């Protein structure tokens, strides 16, 4: 197994909407040959953040055979790109991912704007989200292909992507290559989706971005499942652009 496939930076457990407790995630990670993974359960409010921090405090990670990072996945609360939880709470996590999801999509789908207007609004929101200091990784970016938005990746031209990419690099944001990304664009034939998403990632590469790999698994069965992510890394030559948290880098250098 390549070193970059030994770390899963996006997982969910019973602490949010996952189906497996942490102990089962640890066992499965070890069985699948992982060296470490990030617990990144959902934070959609201040209350979620406080509850998750309390849950993590109950985990005895010192006895884990694989390294664990206590992270979270928050979401953009509106088109401002601001996260759903307060900064002081997000800073208590060791790694923060942020996505765009149904919280925002349900707001946007009510007004009947054109696909082009929705695209421009989303591009502006992602651009703004890049400046949120507590966020390290933008989780599965451009996941706008299912209802209520149903926006094709072809709408997001290289010029618009390039502006976002430059801002992400300037702000030090990591771009996730999430293994289940096709879920968000499953109305598109897979190879067409693959080509378009690789085009977008190539623009980020050209801008100098770093990338992360995550399964976004919601059960122990999927932890470390990074086959499509690995294909993208190989095809785009991203092996030297992959981000690992400091704790994982230290372990890799032992």
C-alpha positions in Angstrom: 0.0 0.0 0.0 1.3 3.5 -0.9 2.0 5.6 2.1 -0.6 8.2 1.1 -3.3 5.4 1.2 -2.5 4.6 4.8 -4.4 7.6 6.2 -8.1 8.4 5.9 -8.8 12.1 6.6 -12.6 12.0 6.5 -14.7 9.5 8.5 -18.0 9.5 10.5 -19.1 7.5 13.5 -22.1 7.1 15.8 -21.1 10.4 17.3 -23.0 12.0 14.4 -24.7 10.2 11.5 -22.3 7.2 11.2 -23.4 3.6 11.9 -20.3 2.4 13.8 -18.8 3.2 17.2 -15.2 4.4 17.3 -13.9 1.1 18.6 -15.2 -0.6 15.5 -13.6 2.1 13.3 -10.3 1.5 15.0 -10.5 -2.3 14.5 -11.4 -1.9 10.8 -8.7 0.7 10.2 -6.1 -1.7 11.6 -7.4 -4.6 9.6 -7.3 -2.5 6.4 -3.7 -1.6 7.0 -4.2 2.1 7.9 -1.7 3.9 10.0 -4.2 6.6 11.1 -7.5 8.3 10.4 -9.4 11.5 11.3 -12.6 11.4 13.2 -14.6 14.1 11.4 -18.1 13.9 12.7 -20.6 16.5 11.7 -21.0 19.8 13.4 -24.1 21.7 12.2 -24.4 23.9 15.3 -22.7 25.0 18.5 -24.6 22.3 20.3 -23.2 19.7 17.9 -19.7 20.9 18.5 -20.0 20.8 22.3 -21.6 17.3 22.2 -18.9 16.0 19.9 -16.1 17.4 22.0 -17.6 15.6 25.0 -17.8 12.4 23.0 -14.2 12.6 21.9 -13.1 13.0 25.5 -14.5 9.5 26.2 -12.2 7.9 23.6 -9.0 6.3 24.8 -6.9 6.9 21.8 -3.7 6.2 23.7 -4.5 2.5 23.5 -5.4 2.6 19.8 -3.1 0.6 17.5 -3.6 3.4 14.8 -3.2 7.1 15.2 -6.4 9.1 15.6 -7.0 12.8 15.2 -10.1 14.4 16.7 -11.5 16.5 13.9 -14.9 17.6 12.7 -16.8 18.4 9.5 -18.8 21.6 9.8 -20.9 23.2 7.0 -21.4 26.5 5.4 -24.5 28.0 7.0 -25.4 30.3 4.1 -23.9 32.1 1.1 -21.5 34.0 3.3 -19.4 30.9 3.5 -19.3 31.2 7.3 -19.4 27.9 9.2 -22.4 26.6 11.3 -20.5 26.7 14.6 -18.6 29.5 16.4 -14.9 30.0 15.9 -14.0 29.4 19.5 -15.6 25.9 19.4 -14.1 25.0 16.0 -10.6 25.9 17.3 -11.0 23.1 20.0 -10.8 20.5 17.3 -7.5 19.2 15.9 -8.6 19.4 12.2 -11.6 21.1 10.7 -13.2 20.2 7.4 -16.0 22.3 6.0 -18.5 21.4 3.2 -21.4 22.8 1.4 -24.5 20.7 1.9 -28.3 20.7 2.3 -28.3 23.4 4.9 -27.3 25.8 2.1 -28.8 23.9 -0.8 -32.3 24.0 0.7 -32.0 27.8 1.0 -30.8 28.2 -2.6 -33.4 25.9 -4.2 -36.4 27.9 -3.1 -36.1 30.9 -5.4 -36.0 29.5 -8.9 -32.8 31.1 -10.0 -31.1 29.9 -13.2 -28.3 27.4 -13.1 -25.8 30.1 -14.0 -27.0 32.3 -11.1 -26.7 29.4 -8.7 -23.2 28.6 -10.0 -22.1 32.2 -9.5 -23.5 32.3 -6.0 -21.8 29.1 -5.1 -18.5 30.2 -6.5 -18.6 33.4 -4.5 -19.5 31.4 -1.3 -16.6 28.9 -1.8 -14.3 31.8 -2.4 -15.4 33.4 0.9 -15.2 30.1 2.7 -11.5 29.9 1.9 -10.9 32.8 4.3 -12.3 31.0 7.4 -9.2 30.5 9.5 -10.4 27.6 11.5 -11.1 25.5 8.4 -8.2 23.5 7.1 -9.8 21.2 4.4 -12.6 22.0 2.0 -14.5 18.7 2.0 -15.7 17.3 -1.4 -15.8 20.7 -3.1 -18.2 21.3 -6.0 -20.6 18.6 -4.8 -23.5 20.5 -6.4 -24.8 17.8 -8.8 -27.9 16.4 -7.0 -31.3 17.9 -6.0 -32.2 20.6 -5.4 -29.4 22.2 -7.3 -28.4 19.6 -10.0 -25.6 21.7 -11.4 -23.3 20.1 -13.9 -19.5 20.4 -13.4 -19.3 21.7 -17.0 -20.9 25.0 -15.7 -17.8 25.6 -13.6 -15.3 26.8 -16.2 -11.6 27.0 -15.6 -11.6 30.8 -15.2 -14.0 30.7 -12.2 -12.3 27.7 -10.7 -8.9 29.4 -11.1 -10.0 32.4 -9.0 -11.2 30.0 -6.2 -8.0 27.9 -6.5 -5.8 31.0 -6.1 -7.7 32.1 -3.0 -7.5 28.6 -1.5 -3.7 28.5 -2.0 -3.4 32.0 -0.6 -5.4 31.1 2.5 -3.7 27.7 2.9 -6.8 25.6 2.3 -6.5 21.9 1.4 -8.7 20.5 -1.4 -10.2 17.1 -0.6 -10.4 14.3 -3.2 -13.2 12.4 -1.6 -13.6 8.8 -2.7 -17.4 8.9 -2.9 -17.5 12.1 -4.9 -19.5 10.5 -7.7 -22.5 10.2 -5.3 -23.0 14.0 -5.7 -23.0 13.7 -9.5 -24.5 10.3 -10.1 -26.9 11.5 -12.8 -23.8 12.0 -15.0 -22.1 9.0 -16.7 -19.2 8.1 -14.5 -16.3 8.6 -16.9 -17.7 12.0 -17.9 -17.9 13.0 -14.3 -14.4 11.7 -13.7 -13.0 13.7 -16.6 -14.7 16.9 -15.5 -13.7 16.6 -11.9 -10.1 15.9 -12.9 -10.2 19.0 -15.0 -11.3 21.0 -12.0 -8.6 19.5 -9.8 -6.0 20.2 -12.5 -6.8 23.9 -12.2 -6.2 23.6 -8.4 -2.9 21.8 -9.1 -1.8 24.5 -11.5 -2.5 27.1 -8.8 -0.2 25.2 -6.4 -2.9 23.6 -4.1 -2.4 20.7 -1.8 -4.9 17.9 -1.6 -6.2 15.4 1.0 -7.7 12.0 0.7 -10.8 10.8 2.5 -13.4 8.1 2.3 -16.3 10.0 3.9 -17.3 6.6 5.2 -20.3 6.4 7.5 -19.4 2.9 8.8 -16.4 0.8 9.6 -16.9 -1.1 6.3 -15.7 1.8 4.3 -12.7 3.2 6.3 -9.6 3.4 4.1 -11.6 2.9 0.9 -9.7 5.3 -1.4 -9.6 3.5 -4.7 -11.0 6.3 -6.8 -9.0 8.9 -4.9 -5.9 6.9 -5.7 -6.8 6.8 -9.4 -7.1 10.6 -9.5 -3.8 11.0 -7.7 -2.0 8.7 -10.2 -3.6 10.3 -13.3 -2.9 13.9 -12.2 0.5 13.2 -10.6 -0.5 14.5 -7.2 1.7 12.2 -5.1 3.9 15.1 -3.8 0.9 17.4 -3.3 -0.9 15.3 -0.6 -1.5 16.8 2.8 -1.0 14.9 6.1 -1.5 16.4 9.5 1.6 16.9 11.6 0.8 13.9 13.9 0.6 11.6 10.9 3.8 13.0 9.3 5.6 12.3 12.6 4.4 8.7 12.6 5.4 8.3 8.9 9.0 9.4 9.7 9.5 7.0 12.6 
